[in-house]
């Protein structure tokens, strides 16, 4: 449908609505407003419908939890992941308790206190005990969540490591990721967008001695049980490096360097044997097989969690978590900056 056809259609819909409203006004004038009077029967009908819709809504939420709960993320694959999940579970527990207590009451009260002939509303000005009750309980719940959340965040951002973390740069651009390993000296060389040209897609300064052993790849391999410190840069717009299976995320901001670190705790081979993961893979492959598509196997992924442009959905990279020996063997096969630029 062309743009002109859409505009004409929208105008016609608006004109139709205006005419219907005008007909309603004329009808009301002819009946001297009697059609706008609400009868006790109308109140009974609306109250009953409110009750039915309300409890239908509650039941639908329970059904959705049961039907789609199995699609939640599997066991966290980082050492800090269980703390993030604990914070999430407590938050959802509080939200669900409030939801399943308050929502049925609201819908029931809409039915119970529907308009009835001769019934008047009671004027109730103030109650200090009630005010204290519904002020203190949310305040205490929020205080617990905020203090716990800040503690988890500070632990994640400033961990106490027994060994020096491996330094890895993740570079974001529309619409892909590039990885730079710090090499044998575990120091990333200086890089800037002003140096980007030809094969030097990250703008690595080749005059910096620390750059020579850096390794640029399009794959993200991580050794299990080793702390990894990630450094993030962006070439164009704000991206967000999202590691869902590791319960980690950090914005990638043009002109700035951001960072965080985590320690992978489960290899890719191990997570593929997880019961939840195996069931998910089987379900997905049943759908893919019906469509004649290739069989899919589970991988950890790096995603962009910012809507960074038209092809945002394509911005993802597989993450391979492996043993330290496997990681070192793979790293030795990669070429350094000195060998490629």
C-alpha positions, 0 to 999 in steps of 0.5 A: 500500500502506497503512502498516499493510500495510507494517508487517505485511509487514515483521513477516512477513518477519522471522518467516520469516527467524527460522524459516528460521534455526531450521530450519537450527540444528535440521538442524545438530544432527541431523547433529551439525554435519557440514553445516557442515564445509567440504570441499576441493571447497567451497574449490575451488568458492568460489575459482573463483567468487571469481575469476570474479566478480572479473574480471567486476567488472573487465570491467563497470567497463571497459564502464561507462567506455566506455558512460557516459564520453561523458556527462561534462561538456563543456569547462569554460566558465570560465578556472579550469575547466581547472585544476579538470579537471586536478586531477580527471583526476590524482586519477582517474588515480591511483585507476584505476591503483590500482584496476586493479592491486590489484583483480585481485590481490585476487581472484586471491589469493582463488583462489590461496590457497584452502583446501587439505588439508595447506596451512598459512598462513605466519606473517609478522610484519613487513617494514620495506621493505614498510611504508615502500613502502605508507606513502610512496607514498600519502603522496607522492600525497596531498601532491601532490593536497592542495598542488595543490588548495590552490593552485587553491582559493586562486587561485579564491578570491583571484584577481588581477584586472586589472579590477574584477569585476561584483558579482552576488548569488545568493539561495537559498530553497526551491526557487528562485534569485533574482539581484540585479545591483549596477547602475551603482555595482557595489555591492549595497545592504544586504539582510536577511530582516527586510525581506522583504515583498510584492514585496521578496522579497530583503529589500532595504533601500530606505533604502540609496542603494546599493540603488536601482540594484540589479536583481532578476531570475529570469534569470542573464546573464553577459558572457563574458571579464569577472570575476564576483564572486558573493555568496550568501545563503540565506533558509531552509536550507543550499543549495549553488550549483553551476555544473557547467559552470564548475567552481564551487560554494559553500554558501549559508548562512542568516545568512551571506554567502559568495562566490567569483568566476570569469570565463566563457570560452565563450558559450552560443552557442559551447558549443552548437556543441561536438561533445560537446554537440551529440551529447548534445543529439541523444541527449536529443532522440531520447528526448524525441521518442519520448516526445512531449516538446518539443525541448530545447536546451543551456543552462548551469545553476545547480543546488542541490547540497544535498538541501534539501527535497522539491522540491530537484530543481526548484531550477535556473536557466538561465545565459546567457553572452553578449557584453558588448554583449548583456549590457549591452543585456539589463541596460538592459531590466531594472527597478531596485529603485527602479522596482519596489518 
